[in-house]
Amino acid sequence: MIGATLRDRVAAIVRAELAKLGILTFHEHRVVLQAGPFVELQAVRKAAGLPDLARTVARPGAAGYSAAYKPGSLVLVGFVEGKATRPFIAFGGEVGGPGTVPLEATIDATETTTIGSSSSDVLLAEGAAAVLRVGDTISISPGNGSGPVAGVVTFSGPSLPDSGHSRGKGMTDFGHDLSCMADLDPAMGEVEGLEGLEQAAYRRLTTPRRQLLGDEFYGIDVRDFLSAEVPDLAQIPATIEAELRKEERILGVTTVATWDAKTSKLRLVITCEAAEGPFSMTLDVTDVSVALLAGGA
């Protein structure tokens, strides 16, 4: 007990001394240069007793964000656990201040990066532009008095990255695949079109994450929704949509989830939009099974 009390008193004294130096607060520093993730900084207020800092890393508030800072720009620096040996860049300069806009900025995610998913317009540089994706239907006026001409957005350059937004409504050839719902068809029959896509969607919803060799982000097991005493019906549609939209042939997903407390059964009515048209499936989910009741392929 005495040791713990002494430790607390010493810690309080150390925190008080660090507070005098401003270690527990944020201070402005000026960017001198940057080499990779490490930034050399110069203290703006030498009178505060803070030294210049070398090999300082950034810890921005938004995960997945990184920047190349402009030399001369101002940043706010903090210290991990109040330790002078562990400085980090917490924030950039104030809006409109010197060097507010970095030389380079990167936003990244391991699965999906979405910008303006609900926006009708996205500002690009100093102009506003409507978002057009491959497969969208547009009307263009040729200017010869004949009126607007309908068309479909296509892409004629290098292969588009598999970003989820390269799905084209003109890409209707889904190919052939072996019939496989929960397991391969013993007769080794083949499926195509929406039937094959429905089977692919079912497998995505019944394969636990990290169970598919070579793709640790593939699949969810809808039975996991029953791990809570009462399933979170409000969250289920978004989780299912996020998984099914990884399938590039699926353009949109709508899910209606209902819970029967008497039978402890979760019913999922899932409607998907694809290039060949819509299809739907109804799943009855229990702790041990996922039954496909109806399909619209």
C-alpha positions as CSV (number, residue, x, y, z in Angstrom):
1,M,0.0,0.0,0.0
2,I,2.9,2.4,0.9
3,G,4.6,1.6,-2.4
4,A,1.5,2.3,-4.4
5,T,0.9,5.6,-2.6
6,L,4.5,6.6,-3.2
7,R,4.2,5.7,-6.9
8,D,1.1,7.8,-7.2
9,R,2.8,10.8,-5.6
10,V,5.9,10.5,-7.8
11,A,3.6,10.2,-10.9
12,A,1.7,13.3,-9.8
13,I,5.0,15.3,-9.4
14,V,6.2,14.1,-12.8
15,R,2.9,15.1,-14.5
16,A,3.1,18.5,-12.9
17,E,6.7,19.1,-14.1
18,L,5.8,17.9,-17.6
19,A,2.8,20.3,-17.6
20,K,5.2,23.1,-16.9
21,L,7.0,22.2,-20.1
22,G,3.8,21.8,-22.0
23,I,4.4,18.1,-22.8
24,L,0.8,17.2,-21.9
25,T,-0.6,19.8,-24.4
26,F,-0.3,20.3,-28.1
27,H,2.3,22.8,-29.5
28,E,2.9,24.3,-32.9
29,H,5.9,23.1,-34.9
30,R,7.1,24.0,-38.3
31,V,7.8,21.3,-40.9
32,V,11.5,21.4,-42.0
33,L,11.5,18.3,-44.2
34,Q,10.0,14.8,-44.6
35,A,11.6,11.5,-45.5
36,G,9.0,8.8,-45.8
37,P,6.9,8.6,-42.7
38,F,9.4,10.6,-40.6
39,V,9.2,14.4,-40.3
40,E,11.8,16.8,-39.0
41,L,10.1,19.6,-37.0
42,Q,11.2,23.0,-35.6
43,A,9.6,24.3,-32.5
44,V,7.7,27.6,-33.1
45,R,7.9,28.9,-29.6
46,K,11.4,28.2,-28.3
47,A,10.5,30.0,-25.0
48,A,8.2,27.1,-24.2
49,G,11.3,25.0,-23.6
50,L,10.5,22.4,-26.3
51,P,13.3,21.3,-28.5
52,D,13.2,20.8,-32.3
53,L,12.1,17.2,-33.2
54,A,13.6,14.7,-35.6
55,R,12.0,11.5,-37.0
56,T,8.5,12.4,-35.8
57,V,5.6,10.3,-37.1
58,A,2.0,11.4,-37.7
59,R,-1.0,9.9,-35.9
60,P,-3.9,11.6,-37.7
61,G,-7.4,11.2,-36.2
62,A,-8.7,9.4,-39.3
63,A,-7.5,5.9,-39.8
64,G,-6.1,5.2,-43.3
65,Y,-5.1,8.8,-43.9
66,S,-1.5,9.9,-44.5
67,A,0.0,13.0,-46.0
68,A,3.3,14.5,-47.3
69,Y,3.6,17.8,-45.5
70,K,4.7,21.0,-47.2
71,P,8.0,22.4,-45.8
72,G,7.2,25.5,-43.8
73,S,3.7,24.3,-42.9
74,L,2.6,24.3,-39.2
75,V,1.4,21.2,-37.4
76,L,0.3,20.5,-33.8
77,V,2.5,18.0,-31.9
78,G,1.5,15.9,-28.9
79,F,3.4,13.4,-26.8
80,V,2.3,9.8,-26.2
81,E,1.6,9.3,-22.5
82,G,3.3,12.6,-21.8
83,K,6.7,11.2,-22.8
84,A,9.1,13.8,-24.4
85,T,10.7,10.9,-26.2
86,R,7.5,9.9,-28.0
87,P,6.3,13.0,-30.0
88,F,3.7,12.7,-32.8
89,I,2.0,14.9,-35.3
90,A,-1.6,15.1,-34.2
91,F,-3.2,17.7,-36.5
92,G,-2.4,19.9,-39.4
93,G,-2.6,23.7,-39.4
94,E,-5.8,25.6,-39.0
95,V,-8.0,26.0,-42.0
96,G,-6.6,28.8,-44.2
97,G,-3.3,28.9,-42.4
98,P,0.1,28.4,-44.1
99,G,0.6,24.9,-45.5
100,T,-2.9,23.7,-44.6
101,V,-3.1,21.7,-47.8
102,P,-0.4,19.0,-48.0
103,L,1.8,18.2,-51.0
104,E,0.2,14.7,-51.2
105,A,-2.7,13.1,-49.3
106,T,-3.7,9.4,-49.3
107,I,-6.9,7.8,-48.0
108,D,-6.8,4.0,-48.0
109,A,-8.7,1.0,-46.7
110,T,-8.1,-2.8,-46.9
111,E,-11.5,-3.5,-48.4
112,T,-13.5,-0.5,-49.8
113,T,-12.9,3.2,-49.9
114,T,-16.1,5.2,-50.6
115,I,-16.3,8.9,-51.4
116,G,-19.6,10.7,-51.8
117,S,-21.8,7.6,-51.8
118,S,-24.8,9.7,-51.1
119,S,-23.8,12.8,-53.0
120,S,-25.4,13.9,-56.3
121,D,-22.4,16.0,-57.1
122,V,-18.7,15.7,-56.1
123,L,-16.4,18.7,-56.1
124,L,-13.3,18.1,-58.2
125,A,-10.7,20.9,-57.8
126,E,-12.7,24.1,-58.4
127,G,-15.6,22.6,-60.3
128,A,-18.6,20.4,-59.6
129,A,-19.1,17.2,-61.5
130,A,-21.8,14.6,-61.4
131,V,-20.6,11.1,-60.6
132,L,-20.8,8.7,-63.6
133,R,-20.0,5.0,-63.2
134,V,-19.6,2.3,-65.8
135,G,-23.0,1.1,-66.7
136,D,-24.9,4.3,-65.9
137,T,-27.4,5.5,-68.5
138,I,-26.9,9.0,-69.7
139,S,-28.4,11.3,-72.3
140,I,-26.2,13.4,-74.6
141,S,-27.4,16.2,-77.0
142,P,-25.3,16.0,-80.2
143,G,-26.1,19.7,-80.9
144,N,-27.7,19.0,-84.3
145,G,-31.2,19.7,-83.3
146,S,-32.2,16.0,-83.2
147,G,-32.6,16.1,-79.4
148,P,-30.9,14.1,-76.6
149,V,-29.5,10.6,-77.4
150,A,-29.6,7.9,-74.7
151,G,-26.4,6.0,-74.1
152,V,-24.6,3.8,-71.6
153,V,-21.3,4.7,-70.0
154,T,-18.5,2.4,-71.1
155,F,-14.8,2.2,-70.6
156,S,-12.3,1.8,-73.4
157,G,-8.9,2.1,-71.6
158,P,-6.7,-0.2,-69.6
159,S,-8.4,-2.7,-67.4
160,L,-10.3,-1.0,-64.5
161,P,-9.2,-2.0,-61.0
162,D,-11.7,-4.2,-59.2
163,S,-13.0,-1.4,-57.0
164,G,-16.7,-2.3,-57.0
165,H,-17.6,0.8,-59.1
166,S,-16.4,-0.8,-62.4
167,R,-19.6,-2.9,-62.6
168,G,-21.2,-2.3,-66.0
169,K,-24.8,-3.1,-66.8
170,G,-23.6,-4.1,-70.3
171,M,-21.5,-6.9,-68.8
172,T,-24.2,-9.6,-68.9
173,D,-22.1,-12.6,-69.7
174,F,-21.7,-14.3,-66.3
175,G,-20.2,-17.4,-67.8
176,H,-20.6,-21.0,-66.5
177,D,-19.8,-22.6,-63.2
178,L,-20.3,-25.9,-61.5
179,S,-23.5,-26.1,-59.5
180,C,-22.6,-25.6,-55.9
181,M,-24.9,-24.3,-53.2
182,A,-23.6,-25.6,-49.9
183,D,-21.6,-28.3,-51.7
184,L,-20.8,-29.5,-55.2
185,D,-23.6,-31.1,-57.2
186,P,-22.8,-34.9,-57.3
187,A,-23.8,-34.9,-60.9
188,M,-21.3,-32.1,-61.6
189,G,-24.0,-30.1,-63.3
190,E,-23.4,-26.5,-64.5
191,V,-25.2,-23.3,-63.8
192,E,-25.1,-19.9,-65.6
193,G,-26.7,-16.5,-65.4
194,L,-28.7,-15.5,-62.4
195,E,-28.8,-19.0,-61.0
196,G,-25.1,-19.1,-60.7
197,L,-25.0,-15.6,-59.2
198,E,-27.6,-16.6,-56.6
199,Q,-25.5,-19.6,-55.6
200,A,-22.4,-17.3,-55.3
201,A,-24.4,-14.9,-53.1
202,Y,-25.6,-17.8,-50.9
203,R,-22.0,-19.1,-50.4
204,R,-20.8,-15.6,-49.4
205,L,-23.5,-15.5,-46.7
206,T,-22.7,-19.0,-45.3
207,T,-18.9,-19.0,-45.4
208,P,-17.3,-17.7,-42.2
209,R,-14.6,-15.0,-42.7
210,R,-11.1,-16.3,-43.3
211,Q,-12.3,-19.7,-44.2
212,L,-11.6,-19.3,-48.0
213,L,-8.0,-20.0,-48.8
214,G,-6.4,-17.0,-50.4
215,D,-9.0,-14.5,-49.5
216,E,-9.2,-13.6,-45.8
217,F,-11.9,-11.0,-46.4
218,Y,-14.3,-13.3,-48.2
219,G,-17.7,-14.3,-46.6
220,I,-19.7,-13.9,-43.5
221,D,-21.8,-16.5,-41.7
222,V,-25.3,-15.2,-41.2
223,R,-25.7,-17.6,-38.2
224,D,-23.4,-15.2,-36.3
225,F,-26.3,-12.7,-36.2
226,L,-27.9,-15.0,-33.7
227,S,-25.0,-14.7,-31.2
228,A,-26.9,-12.0,-29.4
229,E,-30.0,-12.8,-27.5
230,V,-32.0,-10.6,-29.9
231,P,-30.4,-10.0,-33.4
232,D,-29.7,-6.4,-34.3
233,L,-32.2,-6.1,-37.2
234,A,-31.1,-2.6,-38.0
235,Q,-27.5,-3.5,-38.6
236,I,-28.1,-6.8,-40.5
237,P,-29.0,-5.2,-43.9
238,A,-25.9,-3.1,-44.1
239,T,-23.7,-6.1,-43.2
240,I,-25.2,-8.2,-45.9
241,E,-25.0,-5.5,-48.5
242,A,-21.3,-4.8,-47.7
243,E,-20.5,-8.5,-48.3
244,L,-22.6,-9.1,-51.4
245,R,-21.4,-5.9,-53.1
246,K,-17.9,-7.4,-53.1
247,E,-19.3,-9.6,-55.8
248,E,-18.7,-7.4,-58.9
249,R,-21.7,-8.8,-60.7
250,I,-24.1,-7.5,-58.0
251,L,-25.0,-3.9,-58.4
252,G,-27.4,-3.3,-55.5
253,V,-28.8,-5.1,-52.5
254,T,-31.9,-4.7,-50.3
255,T,-32.5,-6.9,-47.2
256,V,-35.5,-7.2,-45.0
257,A,-34.7,-9.0,-41.7
258,T,-37.4,-10.3,-39.3
259,W,-37.0,-12.2,-36.0
260,D,-39.4,-14.8,-34.7
261,A,-38.7,-15.1,-30.9
262,K,-40.9,-18.1,-30.5
263,T,-39.0,-20.3,-33.0
264,S,-35.6,-18.4,-32.5
265,K,-35.5,-18.1,-36.3
266,L,-34.2,-15.2,-38.4
267,R,-35.7,-14.6,-41.8
268,L,-33.8,-12.7,-44.4
269,V,-35.5,-11.6,-47.7
270,I,-32.7,-10.4,-49.9
271,T,-33.2,-8.8,-53.3
272,C,-30.2,-8.2,-55.6
273,E,-29.8,-6.1,-58.7
274,A,-27.6,-7.5,-61.4
275,A,-26.8,-6.7,-65.0
276,E,-29.2,-9.4,-66.2
277,G,-31.9,-8.2,-63.9
278,P,-33.0,-8.7,-60.3
279,F,-33.1,-11.9,-58.3
280,S,-34.2,-12.6,-54.7
281,M,-33.7,-15.3,-52.1
282,T,-35.3,-15.9,-48.7
283,L,-33.2,-17.5,-46.0
284,D,-34.4,-19.0,-42.7
285,V,-31.5,-18.8,-40.3
286,T,-31.2,-20.8,-37.1
287,D,-28.2,-21.6,-34.9
288,V,-27.3,-24.6,-36.9
289,S,-28.7,-24.1,-40.4
290,V,-29.3,-21.6,-43.2
291,A,-32.3,-22.8,-45.3
292,L,-32.9,-21.3,-48.8
293,L,-36.7,-21.1,-49.1
294,A,-37.1,-19.3,-52.4
295,G,-35.0,-17.9,-55.2
296,G,-35.8,-15.5,-57.9
297,A,-33.1,-16.5,-60.4
